[in-house]
Amino acid sequence: MLARFSADDGSPDAVNTGRPSLGGFSFRLGNDGERSEILTQSAPVHFARTLDQMLAFLQVRMPGPDGKPDMAQVEAFSAANPETLRQACYLAAHPPAASLACTTYWGVHAFPATNAKGEIRFIKFKVAPVGEHSRPAKSADTANSTDLLHDLELRIAAHDVRFSVMALLDRPGDPVMDVTIRWPDEDGREAVRLGTIVITGTESNEACDGTAFNPANLAEGIGHPPDEMFAAQRAVYAISQTMRR
């Protein structure tokens, strides 16, 4: 297994989206012949439903001549697209954990999963820390990615970092096309425990930057989610790999 943690770096050139920091956890399981690459994040929803909406969300937040976005335009867009506020609202209501190792990560996409009998159900991935409880960090809003990753390295060096990987099972009527919507009672619904990820060491940045985590790589029995954002994500990750190099 190869895993990569990520955190917002607060780049001065980045568009200010007005939301708290978002963490990410990507991991690859298996070999080339039977491999899954799963991408999760510290919020259970995405901030846009379609590519056009995502582009518009970012455009209205671009700074103007005074170096600041036009808040009237931002508020008008938010009023017309209330689903774009759901991720920020979730992050505001759930303060970030003290460490990336103590964070719960969510897969926002619904994957069609087929069992040995040919039956298909949609699942969402949830990755939860084992052995340590998530707790709000006193300085989580100001901690930068360097601090978070240094903390992670210290935790891995001191003891194995473990996560439980679960599949949330769908119910009739659950939305599978809109990544800005959570399934009803998602926190308490039936889940299948798939296994435990145990992280025992760290690699150089080059080990992760030299290879992309492609969400299209999935083991037999797991299909591609039907939503528009997943289809775009596959192309975006190939581009991001080139830029990292």
One Martini backbone bead per residue (centre of mass of N, CA, C, O) as a GRO file, in nm:
protein
  245
    1MET     BB    1   0.096   0.035   0.020
    2LEU     BB    2   0.002   0.374  -0.079
    3ALA     BB    3   0.011   0.696   0.080
    4ARG     BB    4  -0.157   1.031   0.083
    5PHE     BB    5  -0.121   1.333   0.229
    6SER     BB    6  -0.317   1.642   0.263
    7ALA     BB    7  -0.292   2.012   0.260
    8ASP     BB    8  -0.348   2.317   0.295
    9ASP     BB    9  -0.103   2.590   0.218
   10GLY     BB   10  -0.181   2.897   0.181
   11SER     BB   11  -0.156   3.019  -0.088
   12PRO     BB   12  -0.141   3.341  -0.223
   13ASP     BB   13  -0.251   3.233  -0.523
   14ALA     BB   14  -0.502   3.140  -0.409
   15VAL     BB   15  -0.826   3.096  -0.388
   16ASN     BB   16  -1.066   3.231  -0.181
   17THR     BB   17  -1.329   3.022  -0.051
   18GLY     BB   18  -1.411   3.052   0.271
   19ARG     BB   19  -1.285   2.792   0.393
   20PRO     BB   20  -1.170   2.567   0.565
   21SER     BB   21  -0.960   2.331   0.599
   22LEU     BB   22  -0.857   2.066   0.371
   23GLY     BB   23  -0.825   1.724   0.378
   24GLY     BB   24  -0.623   1.441   0.253
   25PHE     BB   25  -0.671   1.080   0.141
   26SER     BB   26  -0.462   0.863  -0.037
   27PHE     BB   27  -0.490   0.519  -0.178
   28ARG     BB   28  -0.308   0.214  -0.252
   29LEU     BB   29  -0.420  -0.111  -0.357
   30GLY     BB   30  -0.219  -0.334  -0.468
   31ASN     BB   31  -0.170  -0.437  -0.786
   32ASP     BB   32  -0.181  -0.401  -1.120
   33GLY     BB   33  -0.401  -0.634  -1.159
   34GLU     BB   34  -0.521  -0.545  -0.848
   35ARG     BB   35  -0.642  -0.219  -0.820
   36SER     BB   36  -0.684   0.053  -0.582
   37GLU     BB   37  -0.783   0.409  -0.595
   38ILE     BB   38  -0.840   0.622  -0.318
   39LEU     BB   39  -1.034   0.922  -0.257
   40THR     BB   40  -1.017   1.146   0.023
   41GLN     BB   41  -1.187   1.361   0.270
   42SER     BB   42  -1.276   1.596   0.542
   43ALA     BB   43  -1.543   1.583   0.362
   44PRO     BB   44  -1.868   1.454   0.246
   45VAL     BB   45  -1.844   1.699   0.037
   46HIS     BB   46  -1.873   1.895  -0.230
   47PHE     BB   47  -1.870   2.236  -0.378
   48ALA     BB   48  -1.972   2.087  -0.651
   49ARG     BB   49  -2.174   1.941  -0.909
   50THR     BB   50  -2.030   2.089  -1.149
   51LEU     BB   51  -1.810   2.232  -1.361
   52ASP     BB   52  -1.954   2.501  -1.403
   53GLN     BB   53  -1.993   2.558  -1.101
   54MET     BB   54  -1.696   2.551  -1.019
   55LEU     BB   55  -1.600   2.781  -1.199
   56ALA     BB   56  -1.793   2.998  -1.087
   57PHE     BB   57  -1.703   2.983  -0.794
   58LEU     BB   58  -1.408   3.084  -0.857
   59GLN     BB   59  -1.460   3.345  -1.020
   60VAL     BB   60  -1.614   3.514  -0.791
   61ARG     BB   61  -1.328   3.487  -0.607
   62MET     BB   62  -1.173   3.671  -0.764
   63PRO     BB   63  -0.969   3.920  -0.760
   64GLY     BB   64  -0.958   4.243  -0.787
   65PRO     BB   65  -0.799   4.544  -0.809
   66ASP     BB   66  -0.802   4.538  -0.472
   67GLY     BB   67  -0.757   4.214  -0.398
   68LYS     BB   68  -1.072   4.157  -0.393
   69PRO     BB   69  -1.362   4.029  -0.380
   70ASP     BB   70  -1.694   4.044  -0.480
   71MET     BB   71  -1.931   4.007  -0.241
   72ALA     BB   72  -2.190   4.045  -0.405
   73GLN     BB   73  -2.131   3.813  -0.603
   74VAL     BB   74  -2.096   3.589  -0.398
   75GLU     BB   75  -2.380   3.613  -0.268
   76ALA     BB   76  -2.541   3.568  -0.529
   77PHE     BB   77  -2.428   3.289  -0.594
   78SER     BB   78  -2.506   3.149  -0.327
   79ALA     BB   79  -2.812   3.196  -0.354
   80ALA     BB   80  -2.826   3.035  -0.637
   81ASN     BB   81  -2.599   2.814  -0.488
   82PRO     BB   82  -2.635   2.655  -0.196
   83GLU     BB   83  -2.461   2.387  -0.238
   84THR     BB   84  -2.173   2.546  -0.221
   85LEU     BB   85  -2.195   2.560   0.118
   86ARG     BB   86  -2.178   2.273   0.250
   87GLN     BB   87  -1.877   2.231   0.302
   88ALA     BB   88  -1.826   2.482   0.477
   89CYS     BB   89  -2.036   2.410   0.694
   90TYR     BB   90  -1.908   2.147   0.785
   91LEU     BB   91  -1.626   2.259   0.865
   92ALA     BB   92  -1.737   2.464   1.074
   93ALA     BB   93  -1.888   2.229   1.253
   94HIS     BB   94  -1.599   2.061   1.206
   95PRO     BB   95  -1.331   2.068   1.348
   96PRO     BB   96  -1.022   2.010   1.316
   97ALA     BB   97  -0.801   1.803   1.385
   98ALA     BB   98  -0.487   1.770   1.538
   99SER     BB   99  -0.458   1.548   1.303
  100LEU     BB  100  -0.430   1.354   1.024
  101ALA     BB  101  -0.441   1.085   1.211
  102CYS     BB  102  -0.740   1.206   1.344
  103THR     BB  103  -0.897   1.181   1.075
  104THR     BB  104  -1.187   1.187   0.889
  105TYR     BB  105  -1.263   1.025   0.580
  106TRP     BB  106  -1.420   1.094   0.257
  107GLY     BB  107  -1.633   0.972   0.005
  108VAL     BB  108  -1.834   1.146  -0.230
  109HIS     BB  109  -1.875   0.897  -0.395
  110ALA     BB  110  -2.075   0.661  -0.584
  111PHE     BB  111  -2.022   0.315  -0.591
  112PRO     BB  112  -2.057   0.044  -0.790
  113ALA     BB  113  -2.126  -0.276  -0.641
  114THR     BB  114  -2.035  -0.620  -0.706
  115ASN     BB  115  -2.122  -0.928  -0.642
  116ALA     BB  116  -2.115  -1.274  -0.686
  117LYS     BB  117  -2.437  -1.251  -0.778
  118GLY     BB  118  -2.471  -0.956  -0.934
  119GLU     BB  119  -2.517  -0.749  -0.721
  120ILE     BB  120  -2.611  -0.400  -0.684
  121ARG     BB  121  -2.438  -0.144  -0.496
  122PHE     BB  122  -2.397   0.145  -0.333
  123ILE     BB  123  -2.094   0.318  -0.229
  124LYS     BB  124  -1.913   0.463   0.050
  125PHE     BB  125  -1.625   0.597   0.169
  126LYS     BB  126  -1.469   0.537   0.499
  127VAL     BB  127  -1.206   0.693   0.706
  128ALA     BB  128  -1.098   0.587   1.029
  129PRO     BB  129  -0.956   0.624   1.317
  130VAL     BB  130  -0.734   0.423   1.523
  131GLY     BB  131  -0.681   0.477   1.882
  132GLU     BB  132  -0.782   0.774   1.815
  133HIS     BB  133  -0.923   1.081   1.892
  134SER     BB  134  -1.085   1.326   1.776
  135ARG     BB  135  -0.966   1.671   1.804
  136PRO     BB  136  -0.960   1.984   1.850
  137ALA     BB  137  -0.759   2.235   1.745
  138LYS     BB  138  -0.645   2.527   1.869
  139SER     BB  139  -0.463   2.578   1.578
  140ALA     BB  140  -0.601   2.473   1.310
  141ASP     BB  141  -0.652   2.741   1.142
  142THR     BB  142  -0.315   2.802   1.143
  143ALA     BB  143  -0.217   2.550   1.046
  144ASN     BB  144   0.011   2.413   0.845
  145SER     BB  145   0.127   2.169   0.639
  146THR     BB  146   0.401   2.137   0.778
  147ASP     BB  147   0.296   2.078   1.063
  148LEU     BB  148   0.113   1.835   0.993
  149LEU     BB  149   0.335   1.655   0.863
  150HIS     BB  150   0.523   1.648   1.105
  151ASP     BB  151   0.325   1.516   1.297
  152LEU     BB  152   0.289   1.260   1.130
  153GLU     BB  153   0.582   1.161   1.139
  154LEU     BB  154   0.595   1.132   1.449
  155ARG     BB  155   0.365   0.924   1.476
  156ILE     BB  156   0.488   0.705   1.296
  157ALA     BB  157   0.757   0.674   1.453
  158ALA     BB  158   0.617   0.599   1.734
  159HIS     BB  159   0.361   0.474   1.570
  160ASP     BB  160   0.121   0.327   1.437
  161VAL     BB  161  -0.101   0.414   1.177
  162ARG     BB  162  -0.465   0.389   1.187
  163PHE     BB  163  -0.730   0.264   0.962
  164SER     BB  164  -1.069   0.240   0.891
  165VAL     BB  165  -1.237   0.069   0.630
  166MET     BB  166  -1.547   0.176   0.480
  167ALA     BB  167  -1.880   0.082   0.363
  168LEU     BB  168  -2.145   0.252   0.259
  169LEU     BB  169  -2.482   0.175   0.231
  170ASP     BB  170  -2.740   0.185   0.042
  171ARG     BB  171  -3.059   0.331  -0.035
  172PRO     BB  172  -3.347   0.394  -0.141
  173GLY     BB  173  -3.301   0.714  -0.302
  174ASP     BB  174  -3.020   0.773  -0.312
  175PRO     BB  175  -2.788   0.997  -0.403
  176VAL     BB  176  -2.548   0.956  -0.698
  177MET     BB  177  -2.505   1.250  -0.868
  178ASP     BB  178  -2.461   1.430  -0.596
  179VAL     BB  179  -2.172   1.567  -0.421
  180THR     BB  180  -2.344   1.781  -0.223
  181ILE     BB  181  -2.485   1.521  -0.102
  182ARG     BB  182  -2.602   1.350   0.155
  183TRP     BB  183  -2.688   1.085   0.304
  184PRO     BB  184  -2.908   0.969   0.500
  185ASP     BB  185  -2.768   0.894   0.787
  186GLU     BB  186  -2.452   0.853   0.735
  187ASP     BB  187  -2.331   0.818   1.031
  188GLY     BB  188  -2.554   0.559   1.112
  189ARG     BB  189  -2.527   0.361   0.897
  190GLU     BB  190  -2.467   0.102   0.725
  191ALA     BB  191  -2.156  -0.094   0.744
  192VAL     BB  192  -1.856  -0.214   0.587
  193ARG     BB  193  -1.575  -0.372   0.683
  194LEU     BB  194  -1.270  -0.395   0.494
  195GLY     BB  195  -1.037  -0.272   0.690
  196THR     BB  196  -0.685  -0.205   0.773
  197ILE     BB  197  -0.472   0.063   0.792
  198VAL     BB  198  -0.107   0.048   0.804
  199ILE     BB  199   0.133   0.288   0.907
  200THR     BB  200   0.505   0.249   0.921
  201GLY     BB  201   0.600   0.472   0.703
  202THR     BB  202   0.811   0.683   0.506
  203GLU     BB  203   0.844   0.883   0.221
  204SER     BB  204   0.931   1.050  -0.026
  205ASN     BB  205   0.800   1.282  -0.229
  206GLU     BB  206   0.879   1.133  -0.495
  207ALA     BB  207   0.703   0.877  -0.452
  208CYS     BB  208   0.434   1.048  -0.505
  209ASP     BB  209   0.504   1.248  -0.747
  210GLY     BB  210   0.574   1.005  -0.958
  211THR     BB  211   0.265   0.934  -0.892
  212ALA     BB  212  -0.064   0.877  -0.962
  213PHE     BB  213  -0.390   0.899  -0.835
  214ASN     BB  214  -0.626   0.698  -0.996
  215PRO     BB  215  -0.973   0.671  -0.968
  216ALA     BB  216  -1.004   0.456  -1.214
  217ASN     BB  217  -0.857   0.256  -1.029
  218LEU     BB  218  -1.026  -0.060  -0.996
  219ALA     BB  219  -1.144  -0.319  -0.871
  220GLU     BB  220  -1.313  -0.582  -0.901
  221GLY     BB  221  -1.661  -0.468  -0.864
  222ILE     BB  222  -1.576  -0.163  -0.914
  223GLY     BB  223  -1.724   0.120  -1.022
  224HIS     BB  224  -1.800   0.404  -1.173
  225PRO     BB  225  -1.917   0.684  -1.105
  226PRO     BB  226  -2.192   0.887  -1.246
  227ASP     BB  227  -2.069   1.150  -1.197
  228GLU     BB  228  -1.920   1.431  -1.330
  229MET     BB  229  -1.674   1.476  -1.133
  230PHE     BB  230  -1.531   1.204  -1.173
  231ALA     BB  231  -1.463   1.224  -1.473
  232ALA     BB  232  -1.282   1.479  -1.431
  233GLN     BB  233  -1.077   1.375  -1.217
  234ARG     BB  234  -0.906   1.191  -1.395
  235ALA     BB  235  -0.779   1.426  -1.564
  236VAL     BB  236  -0.670   1.608  -1.335
  237TYR     BB  237  -0.456   1.408  -1.214
  238ALA     BB  238  -0.276   1.403  -1.464
  239ILE     BB  239  -0.207   1.706  -1.459
  240SER     BB  240  -0.092   1.725  -1.167
  241GLN     BB  241   0.151   1.542  -1.215
  242THR     BB  242   0.295   1.727  -1.419
  243MET     BB  243   0.319   1.976  -1.226
  244ARG     BB  244   0.488   1.838  -1.001
  245ARG     BB  245   0.735   1.784  -1.204
   0.00000   0.00000   0.00000
